[in-house]
Amino acid sequence: MADQETTASKYAGVTQAQLDAHWMPYSGNRQFKQDPRLLVAAKDCFYTSADGRQIFDGLSGLWTTGAGHGRSEIANAVAAQIQQLDYSPGFQFGQPKSFILAERLSHWMPPGLNRIFFTGSGSEAADTSLKIARAYWRKLGKGTKTKFIGRAKGYHGVNFGGISVGGLPANRAWYGAGIESYHLASTLLPENRFTRGEPEQGAHLAEQLIDLIQLHDASNIAAVILEPMAGSGGVIPPPKGYLQRIAEICQAHDILLIFDEVITGFGRLGYKTGAEAYGVVPDMINVAKQITNGVIPMGAVACKQGIYDAFMEDAGPDYQLELPHGYTYSAHPVACAAALATLDILEQEQLIERAHGLIPEIEQRVHQLQGLPYVSDIRNSGTASAVSFEPAPGEPLLRPYQVAMAMWSKGFYVRYGGDTVAIAPPFIAELNQLDDIYSALGDCIAELT
Ligand SMILES: Cc1ncc(COP(=O)(O)O)c(C=O)c1O
């Protein structure tokens, strides 16, 4: 009887038929549906699981919720917006908050990136930035500049443009031809294992961009797209000087540089953007996730004004559209309300500064795990951290999964994928909560067989 009750509460009333009906994204559906991990509520740094446990949110949702869960300011702004204007068409008509938000976002971006195109997600932001890059060159009469350069282990969402420039094999291999893209090598080097923060070695890998330019010619290359810190590839910080050198080469060869800051935008690195953290100004920045604290889907591409201006010039009659692109949910009024409330919180509570203060605390705690069984590398960048594992014989993905499941049973949610477990706590996390999650991680690793 007790078992039945536990099982019932674990399922939160969801039937097996209901579980089966939902084809879950990026999930092991078969395993999940045998042993569901359901979340039913959230407040501050904790989820409540269906069986009533408090689960520390070790990845701020999916890198989304740095300001913590259940923020009444955002909930109230969203509720008020739905009552006042629930949806409005973004094509040829507007609503005030998207303009207010765009201007406000321009102050979060590096100087000059002050023209904002809204999307519904990070994947849409990635594909939007690639389309803008191609269309920009075409507009300037350089229509041969169509190829893209990404990086191995890069992640730019799941749409066709994003998986083409992305460098995670599993995300591309199943889906056939994409758009023409070439890849720089990953900067994850064996000599940098267990480095604290940005590694010393690896800036030389930026020179590969010169080789690719020689091979394809700059007249055929539209843009380079990179995450300043590669999050989904396993928290890979850029080597010192690497991004600066990439930016120099792009500038010298008239190639646009796009930073995909869907994870690093709005505080994850302890700065407003990765661009600010590393002192590099790209031509476009893609954001999503933390822009609404994860509450409502939204993405955006911030462009240098010169890019926008190029589209406005010689564009025919002024009632004619300048860029044939946009989404039904671009600049959705409810998402704009959530974003404005999120920026208020980040600013008023000085959460970017708070996140910055957590960097050494996280660094020190995660690197204490060096030396535990099967730990092959530890990396940290801003408030993101990761532990990689030697592959188990014949099952390279097993150990991170085992560790994450052990963490779940101890009351911690962490992200696992590839050979890595990642932890990126909310910016509001307290030091004792960091103690708890990293020491639980150590215990779970020590239990690996
Ligand atoms: C750098 C980067 N780009 C794009 C995306 C895709 O965003 P979304 O899942 O909102 O489409 C992600 C998601 O993790 C990301 O990390």
The ligand as an SDF file (V2000), in Angstrom:
LIG
                    3D

 16 16  0  0  0  0  0  0  0  0999 V2000
   24.2970   28.8500  -27.3970 C   0  0  0  0  0  0  0  0  0  0  0  0
   22.9010   28.3700  -27.6540 C   0  0  0  0  0  0  0  0  0  0  0  0
   22.2910   28.7160  -28.7790 N   0  0  0  0  0  0  0  0  0  0  0  0
   21.0370   28.3400  -29.0480 C   0  0  0  0  0  0  0  0  0  0  0  0
   20.3310   27.5540  -28.1640 C   0  0  0  0  0  0  0  0  0  0  0  0
   18.9530   27.1120  -28.4980 C   0  0  0  0  0  0  0  0  0  0  0  0
   18.0150   27.7740  -27.7380 O   0  0  0  0  0  0  0  0  0  0  0  0
   16.5200   27.2230  -27.6770 P   0  0  0  0  0  0  0  0  0  0  0  0
   16.5840   25.8890  -26.9960 O   0  0  0  0  0  0  0  0  0  0  0  0
   15.7900   28.2860  -26.9060 O   0  0  0  0  0  0  0  0  0  0  0  0
   16.0150   27.1240  -29.0700 O   0  0  0  0  0  0  0  0  0  0  0  0
   20.9270   27.1680  -26.9720 C   0  0  0  0  0  0  0  0  0  0  0  0
   20.2010   26.3320  -25.9950 C   0  0  0  0  0  0  0  0  0  0  0  0
   20.7480   25.8070  -25.0550 O   0  0  0  0  0  0  0  0  0  0  0  0
   22.2490   27.5740  -26.7060 C   0  0  0  0  0  0  0  0  0  0  0  0
   22.8790   27.2070  -25.5830 O   0  0  0  0  0  0  0  0  0  0  0  0
  1  2  1  0
  2  3  1  0
  2 15  2  0
  3  4  2  0
  4  5  1  0
  5  6  1  0
  5 12  2  0
  6  7  1  0
  7  8  1  0
  8  9  2  0
  8 10  1  0
  8 11  1  0
 12 13  1  0
 12 15  1  0
 13 14  2  0
 15 16  1  0
M  END
$$$$
